[in-house]
Amino acid sequence: MKHLLAKLKIPQTLLITYLIVYFTCGIIMHNIGDYFQIARFAHWSQVISCYLCYMVPISILLRKKSIVDQYAYGVVAIALLEVSGYALGTSYAFPDNFIDICFGVRNFTLSMTIFFGTYFPLGNWAVGKIEKKLFSKNVVSETLDHEFVDKT
């Protein structure tokens, strides 16, 4: 447990970047799901509990893993969230939404899980790019130093 908690200790600027990126994505996805009548949270404030309190720590724990590992672990994490959300009624899937029409009602949660599993590798990629752009002192020299180091 101490090992996991140690991995969650990141610079404050990085944490703020994660929170802003994931909160923004959560609000956008909630509104898109509602507007196109796909799915939505029962309450908009669930963006905070799901995206900030659940997805951000998982994303931080996964950030140094390969893209494939981030996606695989992300699908498992999102499956737990998706299934429990629909089972408890805290998430609402609109009837006859386009996912139901394309893939069938029984595949709705699976489709959502496969899609939202991409959040972890994409979120970590976006946060990394933003963090470097905004908070790195000399991104160009760091990149050049890293790419042109003689490894012989």
C-alpha positions in Angstrom: 0.0 0.0 0.0 2.9 2.4 0.8 4.3 1.7 -2.7 1.0 2.8 -4.3 0.7 5.9 -2.1 4.3 6.8 -3.0 3.5 6.6 -6.7 0.6 9.1 -6.1 3.0 11.8 -4.9 3.6 14.0 -7.9 4.5 17.7 -8.3 1.7 20.0 -7.5 1.7 21.5 -11.0 1.3 18.0 -12.5 -1.6 17.2 -10.2 -3.3 20.5 -11.1 -2.9 19.7 -14.8 -4.4 16.3 -14.3 -7.4 17.8 -12.4 -8.0 20.4 -15.0 -7.7 18.0 -18.0 -9.9 15.3 -16.5 -12.5 17.8 -15.1 -12.8 19.4 -18.5 -13.1 16.1 -20.3 -15.7 14.9 -17.7 -17.9 18.0 -18.2 -17.6 17.8 -22.0 -18.4 14.1 -22.1 -21.3 14.5 -19.7 -22.8 17.2 -21.9 -22.1 15.3 -25.1 -23.8 12.2 -23.7 -26.8 14.2 -22.5 -27.1 16.3 -25.7 -26.9 13.3 -28.1 -29.0 11.2 -25.6 -26.4 8.5 -25.2 -25.8 8.4 -21.5 -25.4 10.8 -18.6 -24.7 10.9 -14.9 -27.7 11.2 -12.6 -26.1 14.3 -11.2 -23.5 16.5 -12.9 -21.4 16.6 -9.7 -20.5 12.9 -10.4 -17.9 14.3 -12.8 -16.0 15.2 -9.7 -16.2 11.8 -8.0 -15.7 9.8 -11.2 -13.2 11.8 -13.1 -11.3 13.6 -10.3 -11.5 11.2 -7.4 -11.4 7.9 -9.3 -9.8 8.4 -12.8 -7.1 10.9 -11.9 -5.4 8.6 -9.2 -5.6 5.6 -11.5 -4.2 7.7 -14.4 -1.3 8.8 -12.1 -0.6 5.2 -11.1 -0.6 4.1 -14.8 1.3 7.0 -16.2 4.7 5.4 -16.4 3.4 2.1 -17.9 3.3 1.4 -21.7 0.3 2.6 -23.7 -1.0 -1.0 -24.0 -0.7 -1.5 -20.3 -2.4 1.8 -19.5 -5.3 0.8 -21.8 -5.6 -2.7 -20.4 -5.6 -1.6 -16.8 -7.9 1.3 -17.8 -10.5 -0.9 -19.3 -10.6 -3.0 -16.1 -10.9 0.2 -14.0 -13.6 1.7 -16.2 -15.5 -1.6 -16.3 -15.9 -1.5 -12.6 -17.1 2.1 -12.8 -19.5 1.6 -15.7 -21.1 -1.6 -14.4 -21.6 -0.2 -10.9 -22.9 3.1 -12.2 -25.6 1.5 -14.3 -26.4 -1.1 -11.7 -26.8 1.5 -8.9 -28.7 3.9 -11.2 -26.1 6.7 -10.8 -25.6 6.6 -14.6 -28.4 6.6 -17.0 -28.3 5.2 -20.6 -30.9 6.7 -22.8 -33.1 4.1 -24.5 -32.5 3.5 -28.2 -29.3 5.6 -28.2 -27.0 5.2 -31.2 -24.7 2.7 -29.4 -27.7 0.5 -28.7 -28.8 0.8 -32.4 -25.3 0.0 -33.7 -24.1 -2.7 -31.2 -27.3 -3.8 -29.4 -28.6 -3.1 -25.9 -26.6 -5.9 -24.4 -23.3 -4.4 -25.6 -23.8 -0.9 -24.4 -21.7 -1.1 -21.2 -19.0 -3.0 -23.1 -18.9 -0.4 -25.8 -18.6 2.4 -23.2 -15.9 0.5 -21.3 -13.8 0.0 -24.5 -14.2 3.6 -25.4 -13.5 5.1 -22.0 -10.5 2.8 -21.4 -8.7 5.1 -23.8 -8.9 7.9 -21.3 -5.9 6.7 -19.4 -3.3 6.6 -22.2 -4.8 9.6 -23.9 -5.2 11.5 -20.6 -1.6 10.8 -19.6 -0.3 11.8 -23.0 -2.3 15.1 -22.9 -1.2 15.9 -19.4 2.4 15.2 -20.2 2.3 17.5 -23.3 0.6 20.3 -21.3 2.9 19.9 -18.3 6.0 20.1 -20.5 4.7 23.1 -22.5 3.6 25.1 -19.4 5.9 24.1 -16.6 9.2 22.9 -18.1 11.9 25.5 -18.0 13.8 24.5 -21.1 11.8 21.9 -23.0 13.9 22.2 -26.2 17.3 21.6 -24.5 15.8 18.7 -22.4 14.5 17.0 -25.5 17.7 17.6 -27.4 19.8 16.3 -24.5 17.6 13.2 -24.2 17.6 12.4 -27.9 21.2 13.0 -28.6 22.9 11.4 -25.7 25.7 9.1 -26.8 24.8 5.7 -25.4 28.0 3.9 -26.3 
